[in-house]
Amino acid sequence: MRTGRLLALRAAGWLPLLVCGLPLAGCTPAARVSLLSVEPKHLARRGPLIQHFELTEGYFWHDGQGQLWLAFSESNLAPETSVGRESFEMSLVLEEAPAGEGRDYAAKRRTLRAMIADHGRWTRYGSYYGVVTVWFEDYTKDVLCGRFQIWANQQEYKFWRDHWGSDRKVLFVGEEFTAVRDATRGEEIRQRTEIDELKRAPYQPVPRRVTGPPVETRPDERG
């Protein structure tokens, strides 16, 4: 069972990042994200209560179903900002892109997936509530900006125990993000954030209802 789990992580691209420490492209932060534990009955005795991350890759794209996707990644996090963590990848899916300059979205259970690797320990996240705000940087619509507050469930996995721990509640705060249009690179990151139970359920769009005044048929149109 343990070997199978490790093979799944390797196939998803996580073990090469852990073993080789392969750096990803980028030099300016694409997203500034903070994680805050919101457990109502327990606080850890050690470690920071708020963790801050700067992710250097950010991408957005649209799929064939009209969904707006975002993906962010960093695999060479600085110790002083990441508490020694080695890699952090995150994806978000929203409804169709804003028709105008920007739009607010309600975050749901499909919205956010994230995975953090930390010296042989993996932590995964899945959203359940929150809000995401996005807007285009300019008229070309090739750069998407935004911010978010998303509550998520957190689970930790240690390979020597072959077990995902119980859920804990955390708050993702994206103070600022910038994403460029790139479906190929974004899809690579998205796939790594959907390992095992983090696989998103199929998209089921809500049918639009068009309402208006009744249409009268003239006698010569009844056939």
C-alpha positions in Angstrom: 0.0 0.0 0.0 2.8 2.4 0.9 4.7 1.7 -2.3 1.5 2.3 -4.4 1.0 5.7 -2.7 4.6 6.7 -3.4 4.3 5.6 -7.0 1.1 7.7 -7.4 3.0 10.7 -6.0 5.9 10.0 -8.3 3.6 9.7 -11.3 2.0 13.0 -10.5 5.3 14.7 -10.6 5.9 15.3 -6.8 8.8 13.0 -6.0 11.1 14.5 -8.7 10.4 17.9 -7.1 11.3 16.6 -3.7 14.4 14.6 -4.6 15.9 17.0 -7.2 14.7 20.3 -5.9 14.0 21.3 -9.5 13.5 25.1 -9.6 10.7 26.5 -11.7 10.9 29.5 -13.9 10.0 33.0 -12.6 11.5 35.7 -10.4 8.7 38.0 -9.4 5.9 36.8 -7.1 2.8 35.8 -9.1 0.8 35.3 -5.8 1.2 36.2 -2.2 -0.7 33.6 -0.1 -1.1 33.3 3.6 -2.4 30.3 5.5 -4.1 30.7 8.9 -5.3 27.9 11.1 -9.0 28.5 12.1 -9.4 25.5 14.4 -12.1 26.6 16.9 -10.9 24.3 19.7 -7.2 23.7 19.4 -4.0 25.6 18.6 -0.6 24.0 17.9 1.9 24.6 20.7 4.7 25.2 18.3 5.3 26.7 14.9 3.8 29.8 13.3 0.0 30.4 13.4 0.2 32.2 10.0 2.4 31.0 7.2 3.3 33.2 4.2 4.2 32.1 0.7 5.3 33.8 -2.5 4.5 31.8 -5.6 6.5 32.8 -8.7 4.4 31.1 -11.4 0.8 32.0 -12.2 -1.3 31.0 -15.2 -4.9 31.2 -16.3 -6.9 29.7 -19.2 -10.4 28.7 -20.3 -11.6 25.1 -21.0 -14.1 23.8 -23.4 -16.9 24.1 -20.9 -16.4 27.8 -20.3 -14.7 27.5 -17.0 -11.9 29.9 -15.9 -8.9 28.1 -14.4 -5.9 29.5 -12.5 -2.8 27.7 -11.3 0.2 28.8 -9.2 3.4 27.1 -8.3 6.7 27.4 -6.5 9.3 24.7 -5.8 12.2 26.7 -4.4 10.6 28.5 -1.4 12.9 30.6 0.7 13.3 29.2 4.3 12.5 32.5 6.0 9.1 32.8 4.2 8.1 29.1 4.0 9.3 27.5 7.2 11.5 25.1 5.2 8.8 23.9 2.8 10.1 22.7 -0.5 7.1 23.2 -2.9 3.6 24.6 -3.1 1.2 24.2 -6.0 -2.4 25.5 -6.1 -5.2 25.5 -8.7 -8.5 27.3 -8.7 -11.5 26.8 -11.0 -14.3 29.4 -11.4 -17.3 29.8 -13.6 -17.0 31.5 -16.9 -14.6 34.5 -17.2 -15.9 38.0 -16.5 -17.6 39.6 -19.5 -16.4 43.0 -18.5 -13.4 44.2 -16.5 -13.8 42.0 -13.4 -16.1 39.7 -11.4 -16.7 38.2 -7.9 -17.1 34.5 -7.5 -18.4 32.4 -4.6 -15.8 29.7 -3.7 -17.2 26.2 -3.4 -16.0 22.6 -2.9 -14.5 22.4 -6.4 -12.9 25.8 -6.3 -9.4 25.3 -4.7 -7.0 22.4 -4.6 -3.4 22.7 -3.2 -0.5 20.5 -2.3 2.5 21.4 -0.2 5.6 19.1 0.0 7.8 19.3 3.0 10.8 16.9 3.5 8.8 13.6 2.9 5.5 15.0 4.2 2.7 16.1 2.0 -0.2 18.4 3.0 -3.3 18.7 0.8 -6.1 21.2 0.8 -9.7 21.3 -0.6 -12.0 24.3 -0.4 -15.5 24.5 1.0 -16.4 28.2 1.2 -15.1 31.7 0.4 -14.9 34.4 -2.3 -12.6 35.1 -5.2 -12.3 38.5 -7.0 -10.7 38.7 -10.4 -10.1 41.5 -13.0 -8.1 41.9 -16.2 -5.0 44.1 -16.1 -5.7 45.8 -19.4 -7.9 45.6 -22.6 -5.8 42.7 -24.1 -7.1 40.4 -21.4 -3.8 38.5 -21.4 -3.0 39.2 -17.7 -5.5 38.3 -15.0 -5.3 39.8 -11.4 -7.2 39.1 -8.3 -7.4 38.2 -4.6 -9.3 35.7 -2.5 -10.3 34.4 0.9 -11.1 30.7 0.9 -11.7 28.4 3.8 -10.4 24.8 3.2 -9.9 21.4 4.8 -6.3 20.4 5.4 -4.9 16.8 5.6 -1.3 15.7 6.2 0.3 12.5 4.8 3.5 10.9 6.0 4.7 8.1 3.8 6.2 6.0 6.7 2.7 5.8 8.1 0.9 5.6 4.8 -2.1 7.6 6.1 -3.8 10.9 5.5 -4.7 12.6 8.8 -8.0 14.0 9.9 -9.3 17.3 8.5 -8.3 20.6 10.0 -9.7 24.0 9.0 -7.5 26.6 7.4 -8.1 30.0 5.7 -6.3 30.8 2.5 -5.8 34.5 2.0 -4.5 35.6 -1.4 -3.7 39.3 -0.9 -2.7 39.7 -4.5 -2.1 37.5 -7.6 -1.2 37.9 -11.2 -1.6 35.2 -13.9 -0.7 35.1 -17.5 -2.5 33.2 -20.2 -0.9 29.7 -20.6 -3.1 26.6 -20.7 -0.3 24.1 -21.2 1.7 25.0 -18.1 -1.4 25.6 -16.1 -2.8 22.2 -16.8 0.5 20.6 -15.7 0.1 22.2 -12.3 -3.6 21.5 -12.0 -3.1 17.8 -12.5 -0.5 17.7 -9.7 -3.0 19.3 -7.3 -5.7 16.7 -8.0 -4.0 13.6 -6.6 -6.2 10.9 -5.0 -9.3 12.2 -3.2 -8.5 15.8 -4.4 -9.8 14.9 -7.9 -12.6 17.4 -8.7 -16.1 16.2 -9.5 -17.2 16.7 -13.1 -18.5 20.2 -13.9 -22.2 20.5 -14.0 -23.2 23.9 -15.3 -26.5 25.3 -14.1 -28.9 25.8 -17.0 -29.7 29.4 -17.7 -33.4 30.4 -17.5 -34.5 33.2 -19.8 -37.7 35.0 -18.7 -39.7 37.7 -20.4 -43.2 38.7 -21.4 -45.4 36.1 -23.1 -45.1 36.0 -26.9 -48.5 36.3 -28.7 -49.0 34.3 -31.9 -51.0 36.0 -34.7 -53.8 34.1 -36.3 -51.9 33.8 -39.7 -48.9 32.2 -37.9 -50.8 29.2 -36.3 -50.7 27.2 -39.5 
